[in-house]
Amino acid sequence: MTNARALDARRFGDKSLETVIRTDHRYGGDVFFEGPRGWPYWKLLEYPKPIQNPNLWPDSQSTYFLSRFALPAGDTLTLRGAFPRARYFKFALYKAEQGTFVSTGEDIAGWDISPDPGSTNPFVVGNYRLGDPRDDTVTIVAEDAPAKKEDREANTLYAGSGGGDLQFVTRIYLSDAGSDGAGWAPWASAVRRRGLPDIELTLADGSQLTGDEAIAAIGKPIAGNTAQPFTAAQWDALINAKDNDPTLDPATAPARKDPKWEKYWNIQYSILGSFKTAEKRARIPYAGPIDGGGDPDTNYLFIQLSRKFGPVFVTRGKLPTFPDTYAGAAGRGLEIMPKAQMQYFSIVSCEAAPSGQIVDGLADMQIPIDENGNYIIVYSRAEDRPKNATAENGVAWIEWSQRGEGLDTPANRTDFGMLMIRIMAPSSDWAESPANITKPGEEEAVMGAYYPRGKYSTKEAFEALGSKP
């Protein structure tokens, strides 16, 4: 089916249609690293493949590659590749569990990967980001992880010895200006560098397989798109459940008149629990590995809203410091990786879980801040956008879906809205980091000025604040 919503980039730093097509052409035929997957590919390609649908509230700047395989005990999978030119890069392992893939806790971020001899790791603070060579080698072993961190092998992920299906995710966020969407080759290069790692499988008996033979031995091609956590019927039943919080109205649930940003824990606590009373929700387990394919090093904040309480929602907060890697002085990427409070920040506007789609997204460098690092983000439909909600006035604007929940059913509620903030890889010495939130309800106390505070408004009320709202 053709994608009637295919549009071009509209903000500095967004992936253009040309970048998306070029990236898809270069890497889209790989049968082990399936992709490229992400919102720009699903939105902009005329004929996107099912695997390219980022089915649950993706970021607007991400490029993913998904691999599914089963690694028998004693086998080793070796990946020989290169560091991309990008803000964030990570490999992570997930296991099949209860109809979804749950983090195994085994992941390795770009800055933790030792480069091959003679190469440089561009993700390490203080290193030069733009040079070559930039090669790396990572292994996945079908063994249980050592009990002590110091006993782990470098550049190694442990898949466990118990077998079972695994999902391996390659994450790349915000490739540099002048690079393709994956950051492995120049955007305008005629050279079709593969970019994706070469794979080598060493069997328990010592024999080795490469390329297609290795894929045939362990690969499990992904059939179609990843399933949503709820069907439209299940979502409707949840909205109208008899044991919901009696203060909620099915017309707006789970949105509340005085909404507060929360840390996202898991689907059960954060989504199902948001319909319940505080007492019932407190009985739902919130701790444990993140589900739905989320990044274990990313802290998510979210808020569910309804236009029935106000057509404009305004969030204010302080933006943590970040490495602004996209352009640099020469317009092809920042030269030296700086120290920062976090690696990446973004906000996306979402439809309901059965849709899983986002409508709009802003990366940190696209959000205006004042001299103290404070931001104002206005969330509304285009027709409700205040005239002073512009970058010139120091205000970011993010679009509210015209489709609301985004369901193709008569029960679709067009007033539904949701926002999600990603704070990726926060520094361990940032005291107000959301990683320091250990249980629900601690968000404001831990994050202080960095906690996003929001309230409903109207176009007229915000415009009345003038040019410096």
C-alpha positions in Angstrom: 0.0 0.0 0.0 1.3 3.4 -0.9 2.0 5.8 2.0 -0.2 8.9 1.4 1.4 10.6 4.4 4.9 10.8 2.9 6.2 14.3 3.5 9.6 15.9 3.6 11.6 17.3 6.5 10.3 20.5 8.1 12.8 21.2 10.9 16.5 21.5 11.0 17.9 18.1 11.8 14.9 16.0 10.6 15.6 13.3 8.1 14.6 14.4 4.6 12.8 12.1 2.2 16.1 11.8 0.2 18.0 10.7 3.3 15.3 8.1 4.1 15.3 6.7 0.6 19.0 6.5 0.4 19.3 4.8 3.8 16.6 2.3 2.8 18.3 1.6 -0.5 21.7 1.0 1.2 20.7 -1.2 4.1 17.1 -2.4 3.4 18.0 -5.7 1.7 19.9 -7.3 4.7 18.1 -10.5 5.8 19.8 -10.6 9.2 19.8 -6.9 10.3 16.2 -6.2 9.2 15.3 -2.6 8.7 16.0 0.3 8.6 13.1 0.6 11.1 11.9 3.9 12.5 9.3 6.6 12.2 10.9 8.5 9.3 11.0 5.3 7.2 7.5 4.3 8.0 6.2 7.9 7.4 8.2 8.9 4.4 8.7 5.8 2.2 6.0 5.4 -0.4 5.9 1.6 0.1 7.4 0.9 3.6 7.9 -2.8 4.6 6.0 -4.1 7.7 9.3 -4.5 9.6 9.8 -0.7 9.2 6.7 0.1 11.3 8.1 1.3 14.7 5.0 0.0 16.4 5.1 1.5 19.9 5.8 5.2 20.4 9.2 5.5 18.6 11.5 8.5 18.6 11.5 10.7 15.6 15.3 10.5 15.1 15.9 6.8 15.5 17.1 4.2 13.0 16.8 0.6 14.2 17.9 -2.8 12.8 16.3 -5.9 14.3 17.7 -9.4 14.2 16.0 -12.5 15.5 17.9 -15.8 16.1 18.4 -18.7 18.4 22.0 -19.3 19.6 22.6 -22.9 20.8 24.7 -23.3 23.9 28.5 -23.0 23.2 28.0 -21.0 20.0 29.5 -17.5 19.4 28.3 -14.9 17.0 30.9 -12.3 16.1 29.9 -8.9 14.6 32.6 -6.9 12.7 31.5 -3.4 12.0 32.1 0.3 12.4 31.0 3.1 14.8 28.4 5.3 13.0 28.6 9.1 12.9 25.7 9.7 15.3 24.7 10.9 18.7 23.9 7.5 20.2 24.7 3.9 19.3 23.9 0.7 21.1 23.5 -3.1 20.8 21.0 -4.8 23.0 19.6 -8.3 23.6 16.0 -9.2 24.3 14.2 -12.5 25.0 10.8 -13.7 23.9 8.4 -13.5 26.8 4.6 -13.4 27.1 4.1 -12.3 23.5 6.7 -9.5 23.5 10.5 -9.1 23.8 11.8 -8.2 27.2 15.3 -6.8 27.9 17.7 -9.4 29.1 19.9 -6.7 30.7 22.6 -7.4 28.1 23.5 -4.3 26.1 26.5 -2.3 25.2 26.5 1.4 24.3 28.9 2.9 21.8 31.3 4.5 24.4 31.7 1.1 26.1 32.9 -0.7 23.0 36.7 -1.0 22.7 37.7 -0.1 19.1 39.8 -2.4 16.9 43.5 -1.8 17.0 44.3 1.4 15.1 40.7 2.7 15.3 39.1 5.4 17.4 35.9 5.3 19.4 34.1 8.5 18.6 31.6 8.2 21.4 34.2 8.5 24.2 34.2 12.0 25.8 37.2 13.9 24.5 37.7 11.8 21.4 37.7 13.0 17.8 34.3 12.1 16.3 34.9 12.4 12.6 38.0 10.4 11.8 38.7 7.0 10.2 39.3 4.1 10.8 36.4 3.6 13.3 36.1 -0.2 13.3 34.8 -2.4 16.2 34.2 -6.1 17.0 31.5 -7.3 19.3 30.6 -10.9 20.2 27.5 -12.6 21.5 28.2 -15.8 23.3 25.6 -18.5 24.3 26.8 -18.6 27.9 25.5 -17.3 31.2 26.9 -14.0 32.2 29.6 -14.1 34.9 28.4 -13.2 38.4 31.1 -10.5 38.7 31.3 -7.6 36.3 35.1 -7.8 36.3 35.0 -11.3 35.0 33.1 -10.3 31.8 35.0 -10.3 28.5 35.3 -7.0 26.7 32.9 -6.2 23.9 30.8 -9.3 24.8 27.1 -9.9 25.3 25.9 -13.0 27.1 22.9 -14.7 25.5 22.6 -17.4 28.2 23.0 -21.2 27.8 19.3 -22.0 28.0 18.4 -21.3 24.4 15.2 -19.7 23.2 14.5 -17.0 20.7 16.4 -13.8 21.0 16.0 -10.3 19.5 19.1 -8.2 18.8 18.5 -4.5 18.4 20.9 -2.1 16.8 20.0 1.5 17.9 21.3 4.6 16.1 20.0 8.1 17.1 20.5 11.4 15.3 23.1 10.7 12.6 25.4 13.6 11.8 24.6 16.2 9.1 25.9 14.9 5.8 25.5 11.3 6.8 22.8 8.8 5.8 20.2 7.8 8.4 22.4 5.1 9.9 25.5 7.3 10.1 27.7 4.8 8.3 28.2 6.6 5.0 28.1 10.1 3.6 24.6 11.1 2.5 25.7 12.0 -1.1 28.3 9.2 -1.5 27.9 7.0 -4.6 29.8 4.3 -2.8 27.4 1.7 -1.4 29.3 0.9 1.8 27.5 -1.9 3.6 27.8 -0.3 7.0 26.0 -3.1 8.8 28.3 -5.5 10.6 29.7 -8.7 8.9 28.7 -11.8 10.9 30.7 -14.9 11.7 29.3 -17.8 13.6 31.6 -20.1 15.6 29.9 -23.4 16.5 30.5 -25.3 19.7 32.7 -27.7 17.8 34.9 -24.9 16.6 33.8 -24.8 13.0 32.9 -21.4 11.5 30.2 -20.1 9.2 29.9 -16.7 7.6 27.4 -14.7 5.7 24.4 -16.5 4.4 25.5 -19.8 5.9 25.6 -18.3 9.4 22.2 -16.7 8.9 20.7 -20.0 7.7 22.0 -21.7 10.8 20.6 -19.4 13.5 18.4 -16.7 11.9 14.7 -16.5 12.4 13.3 -13.9 9.9 10.7 -11.6 11.3 7.3 -12.3 9.8 5.4 -9.0 9.5 5.2 -6.3 12.0 5.6 -6.6 15.8 2.2 -6.9 17.5 0.7 -4.0 19.5 0.3 -4.5 23.2 -3.5 -4.0 22.9 -6.1 -4.4 20.2 -8.6 -1.7 19.7 -11.2 -3.9 21.4 -9.0 -4.5 24.4 -8.3 -0.8 24.7 -12.0 0.0 24.6 -12.7 -2.6 27.3 -10.0 -1.1 29.4 -11.5 2.4 29.1 -14.9 1.1 30.2 -13.7 -1.4 32.8 -16.0 -1.5 35.9 -13.0 -1.5 38.3 -11.5 1.8 36.9 -11.1 4.8 39.1 -14.6 6.1 39.6 -13.4 9.7 39.2 -12.5 9.0 35.6 -14.9 9.6 32.7 -14.8 7.1 29.8 -14.9 10.0 27.5 -11.5 11.2 28.7 -9.9 8.3 30.7 -7.1 7.9 31.6 -6.5 11.7 31.3 -7.1 13.7 34.4 -7.9 17.4 34.9 -4.7 18.0 36.8 -2.2 15.8 34.8 1.3 15.2 36.0 4.3 13.8 34.1 5.2 10.3 35.4 8.2 8.0 34.9 7.3 5.1 32.6 7.9 1.7 34.2 6.2 -1.0 32.1 2.9 -1.5 30.3 1.1 -3.1 33.2 1.9 -0.4 35.8 2.1 2.7 33.6 -0.6 2.1 31.0 -3.1 -0.3 32.6 -2.5 1.1 36.0 -3.2 4.7 34.9 -7.0 3.7 34.7 -7.1 2.5 38.3 -7.3 4.2 41.7 -4.0 4.9 43.5 -4.6 2.1 45.9 -5.2 -0.5 43.1 -2.3 0.8 41.1 0.1 0.5 44.0 -0.5 -3.2 44.0 0.8 -3.6 40.4 4.6 -4.4 40.2 6.5 -1.6 38.7 10.1 -2.7 39.1 11.9 -5.0 36.6 13.1 -5.0 33.1 11.4 -2.7 30.6 9.1 -4.4 28.2 7.9 -3.6 24.7 11.4 -3.3 23.3 12.4 -0.2 25.3 16.0 0.8 25.9 17.1 -0.1 29.4 19.5 2.9 29.5 16.7 5.3 28.5 14.4 6.9 31.1 10.9 7.6 29.8 8.5 10.2 31.1 4.9 10.3 29.8 1.6 12.0 30.3 -1.9 11.1 28.9 -4.2 14.0 28.0 -7.6 15.0 26.6 -8.5 18.0 24.6 -11.8 18.0 26.5 -9.8 19.6 29.4 -8.2 22.1 27.1 -7.1 22.3 23.5 -3.5 23.5 24.3 -1.2 21.9 26.8 1.9 23.7 27.9 5.0 22.1 29.5 7.8 24.0 31.1 11.1 22.6 32.5 14.9 22.8 32.3 16.7 21.0 29.6 19.7 18.9 30.7 22.9 19.5 28.9 23.6 17.3 25.9 26.3 16.9 23.3 25.1 18.8 20.3 26.7 16.5 17.7 24.6 17.1 14.6 26.3 19.9 12.7 29.5 21.2 14.4 31.4 24.2 13.1 31.8 22.8 9.6 28.3 21.4 9.2 29.2 17.8 9.1 29.1 16.8 12.7 30.7 17.9 16.0 34.5 17.4 16.1 35.1 16.4 19.7 32.6 14.5 22.0 31.9 16.7 25.0 30.8 15.7 28.5 27.1 16.3 29.3 24.3 15.4 31.7 22.8 13.0 29.2 23.4 11.8 25.7 20.0 12.6 24.2 16.6 14.2 25.0 13.5 14.2 22.9 9.7 14.6 23.2 7.2 12.9 20.9 3.4 13.3 20.6 1.6 9.9 20.6 -1.6 8.1 19.7 -3.0 5.4 21.9 -1.3 2.0 22.4 -3.3 0.1 19.8 -2.0 2.5 17.2 1.4 3.0 18.8 2.2 5.7 16.2 3.6 9.2 16.9 2.6 12.3 15.1 5.4 14.7 15.8 8.8 14.8 17.5 11.4 17.2 18.7 15.1 16.4 19.5 16.9 18.4 22.2 18.7 20.6 19.6 15.3 21.6 18.1 14.0 22.9 21.5 14.7 26.6 22.2 16.0 27.4 25.7 16.6 30.6 27.6 19.8 31.7 29.2 19.1 29.4 32.2 18.4 26.3 30.0 14.6 26.5 30.5 12.2 25.5 27.8 8.5 26.0 27.0 6.8 23.3 24.8 3.3 23.9 23.5 1.2 20.9 22.4 -1.8 21.5 20.2 -3.4 20.8 16.9 -2.2 23.1 14.1 -5.5 25.1 14.1 -5.0 25.7 17.9 -1.4 26.7 17.7 -0.9 30.1 19.4 0.7 32.7 17.2 3.5 33.2 19.8 4.3 29.5 20.0 7.4 29.9 17.8 11.1 29.4 18.1 11.6 33.2 17.7 9.7 33.6 20.9 11.6 30.9 22.6 8.7 28.4 22.4 8.8 24.9 20.8 5.6 23.6 19.3 4.6 19.9 18.9 1.5 18.7 17.0 -1.5 17.0 18.6 -2.9 14.2 16.4 -6.0 15.0 14.4 -6.9 11.3 14.9 -6.6 11.3 18.7 -6.2 7.6 19.6 -5.6 6.8 16.0 -8.0 3.8 16.0 -9.8 2.7 12.8 -13.0 2.0 14.8 -16.2 4.0 15.6 -15.0 4.1 19.3 -12.0 6.2 18.4 -11.7 9.2 20.7 -10.3 12.1 18.7 -9.6 14.2 21.8 -7.0 11.7 23.2 -3.4 12.9 23.4 -0.1 11.6 24.9 3.4 13.0 25.2 6.6 11.0 25.9 10.0 12.3 26.9 13.2 10.3 26.4 16.2 11.0 28.5 18.9 8.7 27.2 22.0 7.5 29.0 22.0 10.2 31.8 25.4 10.7 33.5 25.9 9.0 36.8 27.0 12.3 38.4 23.8 14.2 37.4 22.0 14.3 40.7 18.6 15.2 39.2 18.6 12.4 36.7 15.4 10.4 36.3 17.5 7.3 36.7 17.6 8.2 40.4 13.8 7.8 40.7 13.5 4.5 42.5 9.7 4.3 42.8 6.5 6.0 41.4 5.8 9.4 42.9 9.4 10.5 43.3 9.6 12.3 40.0 9.3 15.9 41.1 11.4 15.6 44.2 14.3 13.9 42.4 14.3 16.0 39.2 13.7 19.4 40.7 14.0 22.1 38.1 14.4 19.4 35.4 11.0 17.9 36.1 8.5 18.9 33.4 5.5 20.8 34.7 2.4 21.1 32.5 -1.1 22.5 32.5 -4.0 22.9 30.1 -4.6 26.2 28.4 -6.2 27.7 25.3 -4.8 29.5 22.2 -6.2 32.8 23.4 -4.8 32.4 26.9 -1.3 31.6 25.7 -1.3 34.4 23.1 -2.2 36.8 25.9 1.2 36.1 27.5 2.8 38.0 24.6 6.2 37.5 22.9 8.0 36.3 26.1 5.6 33.7 27.5 
